[in-house]
Amino acid sequence: MTVADHKTVLYRSVDGSWGAEIPAVPGCYALTATRETALTELGKVFAMIAAEYREKGLTLPADSTEIPHAWRDRARILVKFKGREAS
């Protein structure tokens, strides 16, 4: 399994830093100053965790993460941001 086999959650913290995580893999997250470095660091963390799982003869957890309303909610937020209320 690779990073591409798992959903990545990316978010901006109140202090302006960025977080990236793969919820299906315990401990697989990165917190950095920029979005790009968060994603880069996440890839490195994932590789370290995957190597540890391989060394122990374990399989990484399958991704069962669901983000059911992400696109609809994102569209609603963008419309609000532009000064219009979404229906």
N, C-alpha and C positions, 0 to 999 in steps of 0.2 A: 504494500500500500504506500501511496505517496500523499503529499499535501493535497494534490488535486482530487484525491478520493474522499476528502473531508470538507465540510462546509467551514468557512472562516467567518468569524464575527469580528467586525471592525467598528470601533467606537471612539469617540472623542470624550475625554474626561473634562470635568469642570475646570481644572487647572490648565487646559489646553493641550495636555499630552494625549498621545494616542495609545489605544490598547488593541491588540489583535489576539484572538484565541480560537482554538479548535475545541469546541465544547465536548466532543466525543472522546478526546484523549486527555485524561487527567494530567494536570500540570502543564499543559501545552498552551502557553500564553506569553506575550511580550508587551511591555509598557515602555514607550520611548517618546521622544520629543516630536517626531514627525510620523505621518502615515506610512511613508515609504520605508523608514527604518523599522517600524513596527512589523510590517509584512516581511522584511528581510530577516529580522531577528526571529520571527515566528518560524520561518523556514529552517533556521539553524536549530531552534529548540525542538522542532518536530524531528529533524534528522537525529539529534542526540537521543530523544526518547525512542525513536524507531530502532536505533542501534542497540539500546538497552533491552528492548523487548526481544530483538533477535538473539542477543547474547544469552538471554534467559530461556530461549526456545518458546517464547510466547508470541501470540498474534495481536496486533493492534486492534483495539475495539472498532467494530464497524460503526459507521456514522449513521445515527438515527435522528440527528438534529432536524427539527422542523421549524421553519420560519413562515407560518401560514399567511400572514397578512403583510409581509414586508413590502411588496411592490405597491399594494393599494395604499398602505400607510405612508409610504414615501411620496406617492403622488399627491396625497392629501397635504402633506407637509409642504411640498413644493408650491402647491396652489396657494396655501396660506401665506407662504413667504412672499409670494408675488402680490399679496394684498387682496386676494379673493378667497372666499370661503368655498370649500369643496362640499359637494353633496354626498 
